[in-house]
Amino acid sequence: MEKPRILVVEDDAEARRTVLDFLELEGYSIDAVSSTDEALEKLSGAFYPVVISDIYIDRHSGLDILKAARARDPECAVILMTGRGSMETVMAATRGGAFDYIAKPFELDRLLDAVKRAEASHLVQEEGPEEEEPIETEMVGSSPGMVELYKVISRVAPTDAGVLIEGETGTGKELVARMIHSNSPRAQGPFIPVDCAAIAPTLLESELFGSVRGAFTGADRDRVGVFEAANHGTAFLDEIGEVDPGFQPKLLRFLQEHEVRPLGSARSRAVDVRVIAATNRDLQKMVESGKFREDLWFRLNVVRLKIPPLRERRSDIPLLIRHYLTRYNEHYEHNLRLSEPALKALQEYTWPGNVRQLKHLIEKVVILTQSPVLDGEDARQALEELDPHERPVESLADAEAEQIRKVLAATGGNKSRAAQILGIERKTLYRKLERMNL
């Protein structure tokens, strides 16, 4: 079967040549252009089953290319690439019907996989919705792990599927839940979070299901529970792993029947609520040890999202610092800047408390720093005050990962050459990349 002709839109000459040469070696015919004007001209005169485009190009963007390509041919599969991925651009790409969204830098095999899937697909869609303003978000990061997270959020948000969000403390699990809700058909309904770990097991049932007057000592009035209050919206159950085993069957029954029976009531009430759960524990291990019901885990775990810890996406640290520095400078009417040594100290820190810890530290230094620039010594002192037992040094694994990143960057992503320079087998490099989530 003849391979489809592909349009490649990339303003970086080296990247454009790399993609062009690679895909031609794979047997594809390529038209490669460096500007959106050239791309739009090409699209006006020819049909391309597959289009590969950078997002940030010139006065137009890859989203304009997406719109034009899909208008010309609704079956066109558009693959977008960017080194500055965000939740907003992923949502806009998804709404526009993009076939895939790839974060730079990427392995050429990853691009080839997307092209082959596009080649085999037959996308037939109605005319897309009108362009919407991006939703403001605190989800900051354009690392490959975060872009993959954005993509899953954009796909699951419009559905009513149950979602289980996993991540360490401080990674932003509630923020992800709010983004799912904000981009769902329930966005105009309530979003009600519940910290299951903060509520005594004896009180969790009345908190979620409600109670009627006289149901227990101190119940002097009817009380609406979280699930009923969140009707036509979303209930977010944080730290679901802390739910008492005795209450788990009742929660499972609710998820199956979508009915609540307040404590002390003889009647059940139907509710329409989406439940999103989150945990910083390993629920699968809890299931295996008998501490968490397997059927409840399956019910919650229709779609599983794992938020990478900050130490696994160090490239996002400067973006987060700029984001929170701008916010707190504006809030407190300050103008603090960071010196290069200060930025380096923050980038090298292990951040056991993840994004929440970084956010709080930036707010603290904005408030307390009297000079206009935070120097390296003050940054290190602030880090030591966060946790005296944590030092801003790299572990051996971190140092190895950083060296592999540098060598891959120097070889343009050529893993065979990188393995030679590192003095290891290519398959060993693959295993290390997989283990390190690189």
VEXDREN-566253 format. One line per field, with one value per residue (C-alpha): x, y, z; residue in one letter; residue number from 0. Coordinates in Angstrom, 1 decimal, padded with zeros to 4 digits. Example, Ala and Ser with C-alpha at 12.3 -4.5 7.8 and 13.67 -1.06 7.14 Angstrom:
BEGIN
u: 012.3/013.7
v: -004.5/-001.1
w: 007.8/007.1
code: A/S
pos: 0/1
END
This chain:
BEGIN
u: 000.0/001.3/002.3/000.5/002.1/002.8/003.1/005.7/005.5/008.6/010.3/013.5/015.7/017.6/014.5/012.7/015.6/015.7/012.0/012.1/015.1/013.8/010.3/011.7/013.9/010.7/009.2/007.0/006.8/007.3/006.5/008.3/007.8/009.1/006.1/002.4/001.8/003.6/001.7/-001.7/-000.8/000.1/-003.2/-005.3/-004.0/-003.6/-005.0/-002.6/-003.8/-001.3/000.0/002.8/003.2/005.0/002.6/004.6/005.8/005.2/002.3/000.0/000.3/000.0/-003.6/-004.3/-002.7/-005.0/-008.1/-007.2/-006.2/-009.4/-011.5/-009.9/-010.2/-012.1/-010.3/-006.8/-004.8/-002.9/000.0/001.1/004.6/005.8/008.4/006.0/003.1/000.3/-003.1/-004.7/-003.0/-003.8/-007.4/-007.5/-005.9/-008.3/-011.3/-010.0/-009.7/-005.9/-004.8/-001.9/000.2/003.9/006.2/009.6/012.2/010.9/012.3/011.8/010.3/007.6/006.8/006.8/004.4/002.0/002.3/001.6/-001.4/-002.6/-002.1/-004.3/-007.0/-010.1/-011.2/-014.6/-015.9/-018.6/-017.5/-015.8/-017.1/-016.4/-013.0/-013.1/-011.0/-008.5/-009.4/-007.0/-005.1/-002.4/-001.2/002.2/004.7/005.6/007.7/006.7/005.2/002.9/001.9/000.9/-001.2/-002.8/-003.7/-005.5/-007.3/-008.6/-009.9/-011.5/-013.0/-016.0/-017.0/-018.6/-016.0/-014.6/-011.1/-008.5/-005.7/-002.5/000.4/002.6/001.6/001.8/001.7/-001.6/-004.2/-007.1/-006.0/-006.2/-009.7/-010.8/-009.4/-011.4/-014.5/-013.9/-013.6/-016.6/-020.3/-020.8/-018.6/-021.6/-022.4/-020.8/-017.3/-017.1/-013.9/-013.7/-010.6/-011.4/-008.3/-009.5/-012.9/-013.4/-014.6/-017.8/-018.7/-017.7/-021.1/-023.1/-020.6/-021.2/-024.8/-026.3/-028.5/-031.9/-032.8/-032.5/-030.3/-027.6/-026.8/-026.4/-028.3/-030.8/-031.6/-031.6/-028.2/-027.5/-024.5/-021.7/-023.1/-026.5/-025.0/-022.8/-025.8/-025.2/-021.6/-018.5/-017.5/-013.8/-012.8/-009.2/-007.1/-009.6/-007.1/-008.0/-011.6/-012.5/-013.0/-016.4/-017.6/-016.2/-019.2/-021.6/-019.5/-019.4/-023.2/-023.5/-021.2/-023.3/-026.8/-026.3/-028.7/-028.1/-029.9/-029.2/-028.5/-031.8/-033.9/-036.0/-035.9/-033.2/-032.7/-031.3/-028.4/-026.5/-022.9/-019.5/-017.0/-013.3/-011.0/-007.3/-004.7/-001.0/-001.0/-000.6/-004.2/-003.3/-001.0/-003.7/-006.1/-003.5/-003.1/-006.9/-007.0/-009.1/-011.9/-011.0/-014.5/-014.4/-010.9/-012.1/-015.1/-013.0/-010.2/-011.9/-009.3/-006.1/-004.0/-000.6/001.0/004.8/006.6/008.6/011.9/011.0/010.2/013.0/012.7/009.4/011.0/012.0/008.4/006.9/009.3/008.4/004.7/004.7/007.2/005.0/001.9/003.3/005.2/001.9/000.0/002.4/003.4/007.1/009.5/011.8/014.1/016.2/020.0/021.4/022.9/019.5/017.7/020.4/019.9/016.1/016.5/018.9/016.7/014.8/011.5/010.0/006.9/006.6/004.9/003.1/006.4/007.9/004.9/005.1/008.8/008.4/005.7/008.0/011.0/008.9/007.6/010.8/013.6/014.5/016.9/015.6/017.5/017.5/021.1/022.3/023.2/019.8/018.1/020.1/019.3/015.5/015.7/017.5/014.7/012.1/013.6/017.0/017.4/017.0/020.0/019.9/022.2/021.6/021.4/023.6/020.4/019.7/023.3/023.1/019.8/021.3/024.3/022.1/020.0/023.1/024.5/021.2/020.9/024.4/023.7/020.4/018.5/020.6/020.4/023.0/025.6/024.6/025.1/028.6/029.6/028.2/030.0/026.9/024.8/021.9/019.4/020.9/020.3/016.7/016.1/017.6/015.5/012.4/013.3/014.1/010.9/013.1
v: 000.0/003.4/005.5/008.9/012.2/014.2/018.0/019.0/022.5/023.4/026.8/025.3/024.3/021.5/020.0/020.2/018.5/015.7/014.9/015.2/012.8/010.3/010.0/009.8/006.9/005.3/005.6/008.6/011.5/014.8/018.4/020.4/024.2/026.7/029.1/029.0/031.0/028.4/025.7/027.3/027.8/024.1/023.1/025.2/023.4/019.8/017.1/015.7/012.6/013.5/016.9/017.3/020.8/022.7/024.8/028.0/029.1/032.8/035.1/032.1/028.8/025.1/025.5/027.6/024.8/022.3/024.3/024.8/021.1/019.8/022.3/021.2/017.5/016.4/013.0/014.7/013.5/016.4/015.7/018.7/019.2/021.7/022.3/024.6/022.4/023.5/022.4/025.2/024.2/020.5/021.3/023.6/020.9/018.3/020.5/021.2/017.4/017.0/013.3/013.5/016.0/015.3/017.1/018.1/016.8/013.4/010.2/009.9/006.4/008.2/010.4/007.4/005.5/008.5/008.7/004.9/005.2/008.2/006.3/003.5/005.7/007.1/010.2/011.4/014.3/016.9/020.5/021.4/023.8/027.5/028.5/029.1/031.2/029.1/028.2/029.7/027.1/026.6/023.5/024.6/022.4/021.4/018.3/015.1/013.6/016.6/016.8/013.2/014.0/017.0/014.7/012.1/014.9/016.4/012.9/011.9/015.3/015.3/011.8/010.7/008.0/007.4/008.8/007.8/010.3/009.0/011.2/012.1/014.8/018.2/017.2/018.8/016.1/018.4/020.8/017.9/017.0/020.6/020.7/017.6/019.1/022.5/020.9/018.6/019.0/019.4/022.6/024.8/022.4/022.3/020.9/019.7/018.3/016.0/015.1/011.6/011.5/014.5/013.1/010.5/007.1/007.4/010.7/010.0/008.4/011.4/013.7/012.0/010.8/013.3/012.7/013.5/015.1/012.7/010.2/010.4/012.5/016.1/015.8/018.6/019.2/017.6/017.8/017.5/015.2/015.9/013.7/015.3/018.8/018.0/016.9/017.6/018.3/016.6/015.2/014.9/012.2/013.0/010.4/007.7/005.1/006.3/005.2/002.7/-000.9/-001.0/002.0/000.8/-001.4/001.5/003.7/000.9/000.6/004.3/004.2/001.4/002.7/006.5/006.8/008.2/007.3/009.9/008.4/007.9/008.1/005.2/006.5/006.8/009.7/009.5/011.9/012.6/013.2/012.3/010.9/011.6/010.0/010.6/009.0/009.2/005.5/002.4/001.2/-001.9/-003.1/-002.3/-004.5/-007.3/-007.0/-006.9/-003.3/-002.0/-003.7/-004.9/-004.2/-000.7/-000.2/-001.4/001.0/004.0/003.1/003.3/005.9/006.1/009.3/009.4/012.8/012.8/014.1/017.3/015.6/013.6/016.7/019.1/020.9/022.3/023.9/027.2/027.5/027.0/029.5/032.2/031.4/031.8/034.6/036.6/035.8/036.7/039.8/041.1/040.0/041.6/044.5/043.4/043.0/040.2/038.6/035.5/035.3/032.5/030.8/031.0/029.5/026.7/025.9/025.7/023.5/021.1/020.7/017.3/018.9/016.2/018.3/018.8/021.8/022.8/023.1/025.1/027.4/028.1/028.8/031.3/033.1/033.1/034.6/037.2/038.4/038.2/039.1/042.8/043.1/043.2/040.0/036.7/035.5/031.9/031.9/033.2/030.6/027.7/029.1/029.2/025.6/024.4/026.0/024.0/020.8/020.7/017.0/017.8/019.2/020.6/017.9/015.3/011.6/009.3/008.4/012.1/012.6/009.6/010.8/014.3/012.9/010.8/013.9/015.8/013.1/012.6/016.3/016.4/013.5/014.9/012.0/009.3/006.6/004.3/007.1/008.1/004.5/004.5/007.7/006.5/003.1/001.0/-001.3/000.3/-002.0/-001.0/002.7/001.8/000.2/003.2/005.6/003.6/003.4/007.1/008.1/010.0
w: 000.0/-000.9/002.0/002.4/001.6/004.7/005.3/007.9/009.3/011.5/011.7/013.2/010.2/012.0/013.4/010.1/008.3/011.0/010.7/006.9/006.5/009.1/007.5/003.9/005.1/006.3/002.8/003.2/000.7/002.5/001.8/004.5/005.0/007.6/008.0/008.5/005.3/003.3/005.1/004.5/000.8/000.6/002.3/000.0/-003.1/-002.0/000.3/003.0/005.0/007.7/008.8/011.4/012.8/015.5/017.6/018.1/014.7/013.7/013.7/013.3/015.2/014.8/016.0/012.8/010.8/012.5/011.8/008.1/007.6/009.2/007.2/004.0/004.9/008.0/007.9/008.0/011.0/012.5/014.9/016.9/018.4/021.0/023.6/025.5/026.1/028.5/029.6/027.5/024.2/024.7/025.3/022.3/020.2/021.4/020.8/017.3/016.5/016.7/016.3/018.7/020.6/021.2/023.7/022.5/022.7/021.5/020.1/016.4/017.0/019.0/016.0/013.7/016.0/015.8/012.0/011.6/013.9/011.9/008.7/009.9/011.3/009.7/011.5/010.6/012.7/012.5/012.3/015.5/018.1/017.9/019.3/023.0/025.3/027.2/030.7/033.3/035.2/037.7/036.0/035.0/033.1/029.6/030.4/028.4/031.6/032.1/028.4/028.6/031.7/029.9/027.0/029.2/031.1/027.8/026.8/030.0/031.0/028.6/029.9/033.1/033.7/037.2/037.6/040.2/040.6/042.1/043.2/046.1/048.6/047.1/043.4/042.7/042.8/043.6/040.8/038.3/039.6/039.2/035.6/034.8/036.2/034.5/031.1/031.5/030.7/034.5/034.6/035.6/038.5/041.9/042.6/046.2/047.7/050.7/052.6/053.7/055.9/057.9/058.8/061.5/060.2/062.2/060.7/057.0/056.2/057.4/055.7/052.3/052.5/054.9/057.9/059.2/062.5/065.4/063.5/066.2/069.3/068.3/065.0/065.6/062.0/058.6/056.9/053.2/052.4/049.9/047.2/047.2/047.4/044.4/042.3/038.6/039.5/040.8/044.2/044.8/047.4/048.4/050.2/049.3/050.7/054.2/054.0/056.7/055.4/057.1/055.0/051.7/050.8/051.3/049.1/046.4/046.6/046.0/043.0/041.5/042.2/042.4/045.3/048.8/051.9/054.7/058.1/059.9/056.7/055.4/051.8/049.2/046.9/043.3/042.6/039.4/040.5/039.1/041.6/041.2/043.8/044.7/046.9/047.7/048.6/046.5/046.3/044.3/047.1/049.6/047.6/047.6/051.4/052.0/053.2/050.3/048.4/045.0/043.5/044.9/043.4/040.0/040.2/041.1/038.7/035.3/034.2/036.3/036.3/037.8/038.5/038.3/041.3/040.8/041.0/037.9/035.9/036.8/033.5/034.8/037.9/036.2/034.7/038.2/039.8/037.2/037.6/041.4/041.5/039.2/041.2/044.6/043.4/042.1/045.2/047.7/045.3/045.3/042.5/043.6/041.1/041.4/040.7/038.6/041.7/043.5/040.5/040.3/044.0/043.6/040.5/042.3/045.3/045.7/046.6/048.8/049.2/045.4/043.8/047.0/048.8/046.0/045.9/049.6/049.5/046.7/048.6/051.7/049.9/048.2/051.6/053.6/051.1/051.5/048.6/045.0/044.1/045.9/045.9/046.1/049.8/050.8/048.5/050.1/053.6/052.7/051.5/054.6/056.7/054.8/056.1/057.8/056.8/053.1/051.3/047.7/046.3/043.6/044.3/042.2/040.2/039.6/038.4/036.1/034.6/034.1/032.3/030.0/029.2/028.3/026.0/024.3/023.7/022.3/019.9/018.8/020.4/018.6/021.2/019.5/019.5/023.0/024.2/022.7/024.4/027.7/027.3/027.7/025.5/023.6/025.3/028.7/027.7/026.8/030.2/032.0/030.0/030.9/034.6/034.8/032.9/030.4
code: M/E/K/P/R/I/L/V/V/E/D/D/A/E/A/R/R/T/V/L/D/F/L/E/L/E/G/Y/S/I/D/A/V/S/S/T/D/E/A/L/E/K/L/S/G/A/F/Y/P/V/V/I/S/D/I/Y/I/D/R/H/S/G/L/D/I/L/K/A/A/R/A/R/D/P/E/C/A/V/I/L/M/T/G/R/G/S/M/E/T/V/M/A/A/T/R/G/G/A/F/D/Y/I/A/K/P/F/E/L/D/R/L/L/D/A/V/K/R/A/E/A/S/H/L/V/Q/E/E/G/P/E/E/E/E/P/I/E/T/E/M/V/G/S/S/P/G/M/V/E/L/Y/K/V/I/S/R/V/A/P/T/D/A/G/V/L/I/E/G/E/T/G/T/G/K/E/L/V/A/R/M/I/H/S/N/S/P/R/A/Q/G/P/F/I/P/V/D/C/A/A/I/A/P/T/L/L/E/S/E/L/F/G/S/V/R/G/A/F/T/G/A/D/R/D/R/V/G/V/F/E/A/A/N/H/G/T/A/F/L/D/E/I/G/E/V/D/P/G/F/Q/P/K/L/L/R/F/L/Q/E/H/E/V/R/P/L/G/S/A/R/S/R/A/V/D/V/R/V/I/A/A/T/N/R/D/L/Q/K/M/V/E/S/G/K/F/R/E/D/L/W/F/R/L/N/V/V/R/L/K/I/P/P/L/R/E/R/R/S/D/I/P/L/L/I/R/H/Y/L/T/R/Y/N/E/H/Y/E/H/N/L/R/L/S/E/P/A/L/K/A/L/Q/E/Y/T/W/P/G/N/V/R/Q/L/K/H/L/I/E/K/V/V/I/L/T/Q/S/P/V/L/D/G/E/D/A/R/Q/A/L/E/E/L/D/P/H/E/R/P/V/E/S/L/A/D/A/E/A/E/Q/I/R/K/V/L/A/A/T/G/G/N/K/S/R/A/A/Q/I/L/G/I/E/R/K/T/L/Y/R/K/L/E/R/M/N/L
pos: 0/1/2/3/4/5/6/7/8/9/10/11/12/13/14/15/16/17/18/19/20/21/22/23/24/25/26/27/28/29/30/31/32/33/34/35/36/37/38/39/40/41/42/43/44/45/46/47/48/49/50/51/52/53/54/55/56/57/58/59/60/61/62/63/64/65/66/67/68/69/70/71/72/73/74/75/76/77/78/79/80/81/82/83/84/85/86/87/88/89/90/91/92/93/94/95/96/97/98/99/100/101/102/103/104/105/106/107/108/109/110/111/112/113/114/115/116/117/118/119/120/121/122/123/124/125/126/127/128/129/130/131/132/133/134/135/136/137/138/139/140/141/142/143/144/145/146/147/148/149/150/151/152/153/154/155/156/157/158/159/160/161/162/163/164/165/166/167/168/169/170/171/172/173/174/175/176/177/178/179/180/181/182/183/184/185/186/187/188/189/190/191/192/193/194/195/196/197/198/199/200/201/202/203/204/205/206/207/208/209/210/211/212/213/214/215/216/217/218/219/220/221/222/223/224/225/226/227/228/229/230/231/232/233/234/235/236/237/238/239/240/241/242/243/244/245/246/247/248/249/250/251/252/253/254/255/256/257/258/259/260/261/262/263/264/265/266/267/268/269/270/271/272/273/274/275/276/277/278/279/280/281/282/283/284/285/286/287/288/289/290/291/292/293/294/295/296/297/298/299/300/301/302/303/304/305/306/307/308/309/310/311/312/313/314/315/316/317/318/319/320/321/322/323/324/325/326/327/328/329/330/331/332/333/334/335/336/337/338/339/340/341/342/343/344/345/346/347/348/349/350/351/352/353/354/355/356/357/358/359/360/361/362/363/364/365/366/367/368/369/370/371/372/373/374/375/376/377/378/379/380/381/382/383/384/385/386/387/388/389/390/391/392/393/394/395/396/397/398/399/400/401/402/403/404/405/406/407/408/409/410/411/412/413/414/415/416/417/418/419/420/421/422/423/424/425/426/427/428/429/430/431/432/433/434/435/436/437
END
